[in-house]
Structures are given as C-alpha cells and as structure tokens.
Amino acid sequence: MTVIVRDVRPEDAEGFARVRRASLPFMLATAEQVAFDWAHAHPDGHERPLVAATAEGEIIGSAQVRIAHDAPEPHVGSLNIYVHPEHRGLGAGTLLARSAEEHLTERGATTLYSWVLDAPANRAFAERHGYTSRRSAHFLRLDLAGAELPPLAEPPAGVELRPASAYADDPRPLFTLDALTTADEPGDVGAELTDYAHWLATTWNHPLFDPELTTVAVVDGRPAAFSAAQTDGLGRYNSGMTGTDPAFRGRGLAKLAKNHSLHRARAAGCTEAFTGNDAGNEPMLAINKWFGYEICATEVRHVRTVG
C-alpha cells in the first residue's frame, strides 16, 4: 500500500482527530479542537502538523511537530507520531518521523523529544530511530458514572470555590495562577507562560476548555488553586491542569477544587474522567488514587540529540 506524508489541509481535521482517538483513547480529541489548534499555533513554535494518507486519501497517521518556543532552553523540538492501530506496519510512522525531524532540524532544533507509549513495539520503533528513554508519565481513568466519589467538603474559613466562568470579564488572575503552577510542572523541558494574549486565545478560548466545570479556590479574593476541566461533548472529561500557587500549598486547596469539579462534571452528564501524571509525581498520583482513578496506560519520554 502506498503511503503519502503531507501537510494537513482544513478537511483533514476529523481524520487527524480520529487517528489520535484510536491511538490514545484516554485523551480528548475532536475535529473542532484540532482545527482550532492549527489556526492558533504560536508563530515562534513553527508548528507543522502532518498526516500520512493512503493513495485513496484515507488518513492513517498523524504527527504533531513544534519548536518548544516557551522552554527556557533553546533549540528544543518535539514530535509526537500516531499511527492508527489498524494500519501499522506500512511505514507511515517512519515517513512521519523523517519529515518531522527534517522540519525541526532545519529550524535549529538540536534536541528532539517524543512521547512514546510504553509498549514493546512503540519503544522499539523509537530506539530504531535513535531515541533513548527518559522519564515516564501515566494516563489515568475514572469511571465517573459508576465510581463513588469522595464526599463534598465545605471550604475552610476564608476559602471560596468559584467556577472559572466567574472570571469571564477578566481572566488575567487565572493566567497568573496558571503561570505559577506551570513553572513547577515536572518535565524534561520546562515552560514559561508569559504571553497573556496567546494564553487567552489558545487556553481560555480553547474549544475543549470548560469554564463552568473548571473550579478555582479563592483565598481572600486571590485565586490560590484550581482544577482545569476539558470536555468534548461526548461525555468525556479531562483534568487539564490541577495546581496551587506555591504561597498556598499544603492546605489541600487543589484537592478541594478537583473534587468539586468532578462532582459537578458527573451532575452535568460526564461519564468518564481522564487525567495524566508524571510517574515521579507521587503527591498527585496519591490524590488521584484517592479520587478513584486507575492507571490505564503509560508513556515514556524519549530524546534524541542531533547536529
């Protein structure tokens, strides 16, 4: 079977999302979200989404390719390759990886990162292409329809829980909180949120972001912790980020916010909840286990040095 790798076209959004859902069923992916991400990519990221298609035009693979412009260190690129499980072994992954690496190195990347599912075939593919394994991260799933969630607790004195929609007129306080928590997120490549306009366009206005289910713990009028919610309209809920301002840690505020968000998500009709944790982030893994989440898959971050 002939496989062609090319740049995406607007009409590819559904096929791109379909491959992503088949490869990673524990992450949300919709055609609307994919098209939105393409349209709002940061120019400094030099993003180049790719698809692998058959001669008949069926999309069987995809690649997310970008320069990590928001990382403190320069010359870092990332590529995540997905091939539909029913079409593996046709060379689509190799063609996507080759095109992605050429794009990144032409734009100055000397360190390339890629997430790879922790399965023998996936890891062997990465190793054949010169990548070595680094840290791991887990996908977790919660049966939101059938699980017995921890009971709701009243906020402590001085703490108020608000939906993110309460900040619709001025979301900047949530941007500040997101930036503080993102700076502490475990990872091989750090990230710094400094562009409020880009955050507003790509995070606050993202089609998966659910401001009604996103819950913020407010202390003396200041957002101190939050649990961001994403929903896809198909009954699936994802915790985009749960974090606490370092000045307010140790008070259980993020846990409080996430519990309220999960209860409200179930009341809104969501039936599955997903989240992800770095394998070394024991505090968050313990919290998610308390909620009833179970590990459903693991990814391994791989790296290759070029040039």
PyMOL commands that set and color helices and strands:
alter all, ss='L'
color gray80, all
select helices_A, chain A and resi 10-23+31-39+43-45+85-87+92-106+120-128+164-167+172-183+196-204+246-248+253-267+282-291
alter helices_A, ss='H'
color red, helices_A
select strands_A, chain A and resi 3-7+50-54+59-67+76-83+111-117+132-143+159-163+215-219+222-231+236-244+272-278+294-305
alter strands_A, ss='S'
color yellow, strands_A
deselect
rebuild
show_as cartoon
